Amino acid sequence: MLPIVLVLFVAQSAFAAPSVVGVQFRNFNEVAPVPDNGKLVSSYITDGSIAYIDGGDTPLYAQMLIQSINDLADKSDTESQALAVMQNVATMGELSNGVPGDACEAAALINAYAYSVSTGNSAGLRAALPNFVQRIAGYVDTIVQLVVNPNGVRYSSGPRGKCLGGGRSYQFEETWDAILEKSNAYQIGLLNEEYCAAKRLYNAFNIRSNNVAAAVTAVSTGPVKQVAQIALPQLAQFLRVVANGGNPVQAGAEAKIALLEAISKVTY
C-alpha cells in the first residue's frame, strides 16, 4: 500500500500550484528532552541515560531497539519497567566500549535457558545465571566510566571470553519463542518489535550488533527478568542519576550489590 500512496501523492503534487519549499535547520540541543514525571521508571531515565552513547556508532536496528525500550519503560506494570531498565543497562554496556568484546556469558545463559525450557532441567541455568549477572554488573561499571571518564571508555575494549565464536552463535529462535510465550499482555507488542530488531542484529556482520542482540536476548529471559524486578529500585535510581548528569559512582555501587544479592532469590 505504501508505494501506491507515494505514487498518488506525487501525482497530486504534479498538478498542484507551484510553491516555495523551505528547509529550516535546528540545533539538536533545541529538541525538548523527555520530561521527568517523577515515577520510579519512565522513558526519562532510559532515554536520558542512553544519550551518553555516541549515536553515530549505534547500529540502525539497535536504535530501533532503544525506542522499544523507552516505550516499555513507560508501561504501567513493574515487570515491563524492570525489563526496560535491564535492557537499557545491557544495551548501554555493549555500545559503550570503543572496541566490542565477546558475548560469552550471554550466549551461555541463553543456551542454558533454552535447554531448561525444553527439558525442565535447570541445572545449567543455575550455573549460567551468576556469570551473566556478573556481566551486567560489569555493564554498570562501564556506564559509570562512560559518565566519569568518557575518553577512557571510548578507547577501551569490551571483555573477552573463551567461548566458541565469541558468543555470537546460540539458540536465538528457541529462546525468543519462550520469551514471547511467557510475556504479559503489556509487553507482547513491544517484545515482538524487539525480536525483529534483535534478529537483524543477531544476523548482522559486525560484532557490536551481534553483542547487542545477545545481551538484550539474555536479559529478556525469565530468570534475568526476576533479577531485574528484585533490583529495580537501585537500577532505576542509578539510571536516574546518569540521566540527570550526576556522578553515578555511589548509585552504581548500590545497583551492583542489589544485582548480586538478587541471584539467590530467583526461582526456576
C-alpha positions as CSV (number, residue, x, y, z in Angstrom):
1,M,0.0,0.0,0.0
2,L,2.8,2.4,0.8
3,P,4.2,2.6,-2.8
4,I,0.7,3.3,-4.1
5,V,0.2,6.1,-1.6
6,L,3.5,7.6,-2.5
7,V,2.7,7.5,-6.3
8,L,-0.7,9.2,-5.7
9,F,1.0,11.8,-3.6
10,V,3.5,12.6,-6.3
11,A,0.7,12.6,-9.0
12,Q,-1.3,15.1,-7.0
13,S,1.7,17.2,-6.3
14,A,2.5,17.4,-10.1
15,F,-0.9,19.1,-10.7
16,A,-0.7,21.4,-7.7
17,A,0.2,25.0,-8.0
18,P,4.0,25.7,-7.7
19,S,5.1,26.7,-4.3
20,V,8.3,27.6,-2.5
21,V,9.6,24.9,-0.1
22,G,11.9,26.0,2.7
23,V,14.1,23.9,4.9
24,Q,14.9,25.0,8.4
25,F,17.9,23.6,10.3
26,R,17.5,23.4,14.0
27,N,20.1,22.9,16.7
28,F,19.8,19.3,18.1
29,N,20.1,20.8,21.6
30,E,16.8,22.7,21.0
31,V,14.9,19.4,20.8
32,A,12.9,19.2,24.1
33,P,14.1,16.2,26.3
34,V,11.6,13.7,27.6
35,P,10.3,15.2,30.9
36,D,10.7,13.6,34.2
37,N,7.3,12.6,35.5
38,G,8.7,11.7,38.9
39,K,7.9,8.0,38.6
40,L,10.5,5.4,39.6
41,V,10.7,4.3,36.0
42,S,9.9,6.1,32.8
43,S,11.5,6.8,29.4
44,Y,13.1,9.8,31.1
45,I,15.7,7.6,32.7
46,T,16.2,5.3,29.8
47,D,16.2,8.0,27.1
48,G,18.3,10.3,29.2
49,S,20.9,7.8,30.1
50,I,21.3,6.3,26.6
51,A,22.1,9.9,25.4
52,Y,25.6,9.3,26.7
53,I,26.1,6.8,23.8
54,D,27.6,8.1,20.6
55,G,24.7,7.7,18.2
56,G,27.0,7.8,15.2
57,D,28.3,4.4,16.2
58,T,25.0,2.9,17.1
59,P,23.6,0.3,14.5
60,L,20.3,1.2,13.0
61,Y,18.4,-1.8,14.5
62,A,19.9,-1.0,17.9
63,Q,18.4,2.4,17.6
64,M,15.0,0.8,16.9
65,L,15.6,-1.4,19.9
66,I,16.3,1.6,22.1
67,Q,12.9,3.1,21.1
68,S,11.1,-0.1,22.1
69,I,13.0,0.0,25.4
70,N,11.8,3.6,26.0
71,D,8.2,2.5,25.3
72,L,8.5,-0.4,27.7
73,A,9.7,2.0,30.4
74,D,6.5,4.0,30.1
75,K,4.3,1.0,30.7
76,S,2.3,0.9,33.9
77,D,3.4,-2.6,35.2
78,T,6.6,-3.1,37.1
79,E,7.6,-6.2,35.1
80,S,7.8,-4.2,31.9
81,Q,9.6,-1.4,33.7
82,A,12.1,-3.7,35.2
83,L,12.7,-5.3,31.8
84,A,13.2,-1.9,30.2
85,V,15.7,-0.9,32.8
86,M,17.7,-4.1,32.5
87,Q,17.6,-4.0,28.7
88,N,18.8,-0.4,28.8
89,V,21.8,-1.2,31.1
90,A,22.7,-4.1,28.8
91,T,22.4,-2.1,25.6
92,M,24.5,0.8,27.0
93,G,27.1,-1.7,28.3
94,E,27.5,-3.2,24.8
95,L,27.5,0.1,23.0
96,S,30.0,2.0,25.3
97,N,33.4,0.4,24.5
98,G,35.3,1.7,21.5
99,V,36.1,-1.9,20.6
100,P,33.4,-4.5,21.3
101,G,34.3,-7.6,23.3
102,D,32.7,-11.0,23.3
103,A,29.2,-12.2,24.4
104,C,30.2,-15.5,26.1
105,E,28.2,-15.1,29.3
106,A,25.1,-14.0,27.4
107,A,25.3,-16.9,24.9
108,A,25.8,-19.4,27.8
109,L,22.8,-18.0,29.6
110,I,20.6,-18.1,26.5
111,N,21.5,-21.7,25.7
112,A,21.0,-22.8,29.3
113,Y,17.6,-21.1,29.3
114,A,16.5,-22.7,26.1
115,Y,17.6,-26.1,27.4
116,S,15.8,-25.6,30.7
117,V,12.6,-24.6,28.9
118,S,12.7,-27.6,26.6
119,T,13.7,-30.2,29.2
120,G,12.7,-28.8,32.6
121,N,16.3,-29.3,33.7
122,S,17.6,-26.0,35.2
123,A,20.9,-27.2,36.5
124,G,22.8,-25.4,33.7
125,L,20.7,-22.3,34.1
126,R,21.6,-22.1,37.8
127,A,25.2,-22.2,36.9
128,A,25.0,-19.7,34.0
129,L,22.9,-17.0,35.8
130,P,25.6,-15.8,38.3
131,N,28.1,-15.4,35.5
132,F,25.8,-13.3,33.4
133,V,24.6,-11.2,36.3
134,Q,28.3,-10.5,36.9
135,R,28.5,-9.3,33.3
136,I,25.5,-7.0,34.0
137,A,27.4,-5.6,37.0
138,G,30.3,-5.1,34.6
139,Y,27.9,-3.1,32.4
140,V,27.1,-0.8,35.4
141,D,30.9,-0.2,35.8
142,T,31.2,0.6,32.2
143,I,28.4,3.1,32.3
144,V,29.9,4.8,35.4
145,Q,33.2,5.1,33.5
146,L,31.3,6.4,30.4
147,V,29.9,9.3,32.6
148,V,33.0,10.0,34.6
149,N,35.7,9.4,32.0
150,P,34.2,9.1,28.5
151,N,37.5,9.1,26.7
152,G,38.7,6.2,28.8
153,V,35.8,4.1,27.7
154,R,36.0,5.3,24.1
155,Y,39.5,3.8,23.7
156,S,38.8,0.7,25.7
157,S,37.9,-2.9,24.6
158,G,35.0,-4.9,25.9
159,P,35.6,-8.1,28.0
160,R,36.9,-11.1,26.2
161,G,35.9,-14.7,26.7
162,K,37.0,-18.1,25.6
163,C,33.7,-19.4,24.1
164,L,33.3,-20.7,20.6
165,G,32.8,-17.8,18.1
166,G,32.9,-15.2,20.9
167,G,29.3,-16.0,21.9
168,R,27.7,-14.9,18.7
169,S,26.0,-18.3,17.9
170,Y,23.3,-19.5,20.2
171,Q,19.7,-20.7,20.3
172,F,18.2,-17.4,19.3
173,E,14.8,-18.5,17.9
174,E,14.1,-21.1,20.6
175,T,14.8,-18.5,23.3
176,W,12.7,-15.8,21.8
177,D,9.8,-18.3,21.4
178,A,10.0,-18.8,25.1
179,I,10.4,-15.1,25.9
180,L,7.3,-14.2,23.8
181,E,5.3,-17.1,25.1
182,K,5.9,-16.0,28.7
183,S,5.4,-12.2,28.2
184,N,2.4,-10.5,29.6
185,A,-0.2,-8.5,27.7
186,Y,1.6,-5.2,28.4
187,Q,4.8,-6.4,26.8
188,I,3.9,-8.6,23.9
189,G,3.6,-6.0,21.2
190,L,6.9,-4.2,22.1
191,L,8.7,-7.5,22.6
192,N,7.6,-8.6,19.1
193,E,9.3,-5.4,17.8
194,E,12.4,-6.2,19.9
195,Y,12.5,-9.7,18.5
196,C,12.5,-8.4,14.9
197,A,15.3,-5.8,15.7
198,A,17.3,-8.3,17.7
199,K,17.1,-10.9,14.8
200,R,18.6,-8.3,12.4
201,L,21.4,-7.6,14.9
202,Y,22.0,-11.3,15.5
203,N,22.4,-11.9,11.8
204,A,24.5,-8.8,11.2
205,F,28.1,-9.0,10.0
206,N,29.6,-6.8,12.7
207,I,30.4,-7.7,16.3
208,R,28.8,-4.8,18.0
209,S,25.4,-5.6,16.6
210,N,25.8,-9.3,17.5
211,N,26.7,-8.4,21.1
212,V,23.7,-6.1,21.5
213,A,21.4,-8.9,20.2
214,A,22.9,-11.4,22.7
215,A,22.8,-9.0,25.6
216,V,19.1,-8.0,25.1
217,T,18.1,-11.6,24.4
218,A,19.7,-12.8,27.6
219,V,18.2,-10.1,29.9
220,S,14.8,-10.8,28.5
221,T,14.8,-14.4,29.8
222,G,12.7,-15.3,32.8
223,P,15.5,-15.6,35.4
224,V,17.1,-12.3,34.5
225,K,13.8,-10.6,34.5
226,Q,13.4,-11.8,38.1
227,V,16.7,-10.3,38.9
228,A,15.7,-7.0,37.3
229,Q,12.5,-6.8,39.3
230,I,14.2,-7.5,42.6
231,A,16.9,-4.9,41.9
232,L,14.6,-2.4,40.2
233,P,14.8,0.4,42.8
234,Q,18.6,0.5,42.8
235,L,18.9,0.1,39.0
236,A,16.3,2.8,38.3
237,Q,18.0,5.2,40.7
238,F,21.3,4.5,39.0
239,L,19.9,5.4,35.6
240,R,18.1,8.5,37.0
241,V,21.4,9.8,38.3
242,V,23.0,9.2,34.9
243,A,20.1,10.8,33.1
244,N,20.3,13.8,35.4
245,G,24.0,14.2,34.7
246,G,25.1,13.4,38.2
247,N,28.1,11.4,39.5
248,P,26.8,7.8,39.4
249,V,29.6,6.1,41.4
250,Q,27.6,5.6,44.6
251,A,24.4,4.7,42.8
252,G,26.3,2.3,40.6
253,A,27.8,0.5,43.6
254,E,24.4,0.1,45.2
255,A,23.0,-1.2,41.9
256,K,25.7,-3.8,41.7
257,I,25.1,-5.0,45.2
258,A,21.4,-5.3,44.5
259,L,22.0,-7.3,41.3
260,L,24.4,-9.8,43.0
261,E,22.1,-10.2,46.0
262,A,19.1,-10.9,43.8
263,I,20.7,-14.1,42.3
264,S,19.9,-16.2,45.4
265,K,16.2,-15.1,45.3
266,V,15.5,-16.3,41.8
267,T,13.1,-19.2,41.3
268,Y,13.5,-21.7,38.4
